Amino acid sequence: MSACIIDTETTGLVEPEVIQLATTQPLSDPGELYQPDISVSEQLFKPNKPISIGAMATHHIIPDDLVDCAPWPGKWLPPDGIEYLIGHNVDYDWQAIGSPHVARIDTCALARATWPDLDSYGLGALIYYLSPKDLARDKLKSAHNARHDVMLCLFVLLELLKCIPGMASWHQIWQASEKARIPIRMGFGKYGPHEAWAKANGGAMRCAEVRTYDAGYYRWLLTSCDQVQKDPYLRKALTGESA
């Protein structure tokens, strides 16, 4: 069972097409993350739709860069033997490449669980948190380039593994990621972190506390809220399930 770290740059947030795809070499176990010469492959694609201005402002890839590239084929399948994709907010990349049948390890979710008091969990914010500030600034000069972001994600994953004991296999790291993806705080709705009830009670509320406080609201969310229907991890939080 192998894993690879993945990152994409796309045409935008609405029905995105991949224009840059970067992945590490297949890694057979977490110990290989410590190799000094991990290779990263990169592909550029010509999209079948315009690149949004917002996307260009983020990754600085313009249509002229892609004129001679192969067209985006609509999906990308990981190499044989890859059973885990690792990424920061990995679901976005996974969906952009066509949602292949592989497990996902999300470094953003692991970071939220490991360092719960940060004010931001973007990849750049974590680099500033984990590195001397002058070095972080240098590291981030090429951020939002898929190849560079793969290496930043690798750095964050290595820092996470220092804080999470016993992670000897990809399956164990995936299990930790699945648990971390179940939210412990309400991020929206009447008990969200910016609403009056939460402010009056000391800030963002834990799901279990809200579930005890207002079972009727939780039942309504589970049966009638589209956001809950689309998010299996939020459903687990609301029903008290564990990963």
C-alpha positions in Angstrom: 0.0 0.0 0.0 1.6 3.2 -1.2 0.8 6.9 -0.9 1.7 10.1 -2.7 1.3 13.7 -1.9 -0.8 15.7 -4.4 -1.6 19.3 -5.3 -3.4 20.9 -8.2 -3.9 24.3 -9.6 -7.2 24.7 -11.4 -9.4 27.0 -13.5 -11.3 28.2 -10.5 -13.7 27.1 -7.8 -16.8 26.4 -10.0 -16.5 23.0 -11.8 -12.7 23.3 -11.8 -10.5 21.8 -14.5 -6.9 20.9 -13.6 -4.2 23.0 -15.3 -1.3 21.9 -13.1 -0.9 18.6 -11.3 2.0 17.7 -9.1 2.6 14.4 -7.1 5.5 12.9 -5.2 6.9 9.5 -6.2 4.9 6.6 -4.7 5.9 6.2 -1.0 5.5 2.7 0.3 5.6 3.7 4.0 5.8 6.9 6.1 9.5 6.3 6.7 10.2 7.2 3.1 9.0 10.8 3.8 12.4 11.4 5.4 14.3 10.7 2.2 16.3 13.8 1.2 15.7 13.3 -2.5 11.9 12.7 -2.9 11.0 13.3 -6.5 8.0 15.4 -7.6 6.4 15.0 -11.0 4.5 17.8 -12.7 2.0 18.0 -15.5 0.5 21.1 -17.2 -2.8 20.9 -19.0 -4.7 23.2 -21.4 -8.2 23.6 -20.0 -11.4 23.3 -21.9 -12.8 26.4 -20.2 -11.5 29.8 -19.2 -9.3 30.3 -16.2 -11.1 32.6 -13.7 -9.4 35.9 -12.8 -9.4 34.9 -9.2 -7.6 31.6 -10.0 -5.0 33.5 -12.1 -4.5 35.9 -9.2 -3.8 32.9 -6.9 -1.5 30.7 -9.0 -0.3 33.1 -11.7 -0.8 30.6 -14.5 -2.2 32.4 -17.6 -3.7 30.9 -20.8 -0.5 31.6 -22.8 1.4 29.3 -20.5 -0.7 26.3 -21.5 -1.1 26.8 -25.3 1.2 23.9 -26.2 0.0 21.6 -23.4 -2.1 18.5 -23.7 -5.8 19.2 -23.0 -7.2 18.3 -19.6 -8.7 14.8 -20.1 -11.3 15.2 -17.4 -9.8 12.9 -14.9 -6.5 11.6 -13.6 -5.9 8.1 -12.0 -3.1 7.6 -9.5 -0.5 5.1 -10.5 -1.1 1.4 -9.7 -0.5 0.6 -6.1 -1.4 4.1 -4.8 -4.1 3.6 -2.1 -3.7 6.9 -0.3 -3.6 10.5 -1.6 -2.2 13.1 0.8 -3.0 16.8 0.5 -3.9 20.0 2.3 -7.7 20.2 2.0 -7.2 17.1 -0.1 -10.8 16.7 -1.1 -10.6 19.7 -3.5 -7.7 18.1 -5.4 -9.3 14.6 -5.2 -12.6 16.0 -6.7 -10.7 18.0 -9.3 -8.9 14.9 -10.7 -12.2 13.0 -10.9 -12.7 11.5 -7.4 -10.7 8.2 -7.9 -11.4 5.3 -5.6 -8.5 6.0 -3.1 -8.4 7.0 0.6 -7.5 10.5 1.4 -5.2 11.9 4.2 -5.9 15.6 4.9 -3.0 17.5 6.5 -5.3 20.5 7.1 -7.6 18.3 9.3 -4.7 16.8 11.1 -3.3 20.3 11.7 -6.6 21.5 13.2 -6.6 18.6 15.6 -2.9 18.9 16.5 -2.7 22.7 16.9 -6.3 23.7 17.9 -5.6 27.3 18.9 -4.3 28.7 15.6 -6.2 31.4 13.8 -5.6 30.0 10.4 -4.9 26.6 8.9 -4.0 27.5 5.4 -0.8 26.0 4.1 1.0 29.3 4.2 -0.1 30.0 7.7 1.2 26.7 8.9 4.6 27.4 7.3 4.8 30.6 9.3 3.7 28.8 12.4 6.3 26.0 12.0 9.3 27.9 10.6 11.3 31.0 11.5 9.4 33.9 10.0 12.2 34.9 7.6 12.6 31.4 6.3 8.8 31.0 6.0 8.6 34.1 3.9 11.3 32.7 1.5 9.6 29.3 1.4 6.3 30.9 0.4 7.6 33.1 -2.5 6.5 30.3 -4.8 3.4 29.2 -3.0 0.3 28.3 -5.1 2.6 26.5 -7.5 1.5 22.8 -7.4 5.1 21.4 -7.3 6.1 23.8 -4.6 2.9 23.3 -2.5 3.6 19.5 -2.6 6.9 20.1 -0.9 5.3 22.5 1.6 2.7 19.8 2.4 5.4 17.3 2.9 7.1 19.6 5.4 3.8 20.1 7.3 3.2 16.4 7.4 6.6 15.7 8.8 6.0 18.3 11.5 2.6 16.7 12.3 4.2 13.2 12.6 6.5 14.6 15.3 3.4 15.4 17.3 1.3 12.3 16.6 2.9 9.2 18.1 2.7 5.7 16.7 2.1 6.6 13.1 4.0 3.7 11.5 1.7 3.0 8.5 -0.3 4.9 6.0 -3.4 3.2 7.4 -2.7 4.6 10.9 -2.2 8.1 9.5 -5.4 7.8 7.5 -7.3 6.7 10.6 -5.9 9.8 12.5 -7.0 12.0 9.5 -10.5 10.5 9.5 -10.9 11.2 13.2 -9.5 14.7 12.8 -12.0 15.4 10.0 -15.0 15.0 12.3 -15.5 18.6 13.5 -15.7 19.2 17.3 -16.9 22.7 16.9 -19.9 24.1 15.1 -18.8 26.2 12.2 -22.1 27.6 11.1 -25.8 28.0 12.1 -27.3 29.4 15.3 -24.5 27.9 17.5 -21.7 28.9 15.1 -18.6 30.7 16.5 -19.8 34.2 15.5 -23.4 33.9 16.6 -24.9 35.5 19.8 -25.3 32.3 21.7 -21.7 31.2 21.2 -20.4 34.7 22.1 -22.4 34.7 25.3 -21.0 31.3 26.3 -17.3 31.9 25.7 -16.8 31.3 22.0 -17.2 28.5 19.5 -19.2 25.6 20.9 -18.3 22.0 20.9 -20.8 19.8 19.0 -21.4 17.6 22.0 -22.3 20.5 24.2 -24.7 21.9 21.6 -26.2 18.5 21.0 -27.0 18.3 24.7 -28.3 21.8 24.9 -30.6 21.8 21.8 -31.4 18.3 20.6 -34.3 19.7 18.4 -31.9 21.9 16.5 -29.6 18.9 15.9 -32.5 16.8 14.6 -33.4 19.6 12.2 -29.9 19.8 10.9 -29.7 16.1 10.4 -33.0 15.9 8.5 -33.2 19.2 6.7 -29.9 20.9 6.3 -28.2 20.5 2.8 -24.8 21.2 4.2 -25.1 18.3 6.6 -26.4 16.0 3.9 -23.3 16.7 1.8 -20.8 16.3 4.6 -20.4 12.8 6.1 -18.0 14.1 8.7 -20.4 16.7 9.9 -23.1 14.1 10.1 -20.8 12.0 12.3 -20.2 15.0 14.6 -23.9 15.6 14.9 -24.8 12.0 15.6 -21.9 11.4 18.0 -20.2 8.8 15.8 -16.4 8.3 15.7 -14.2 7.6 12.8 
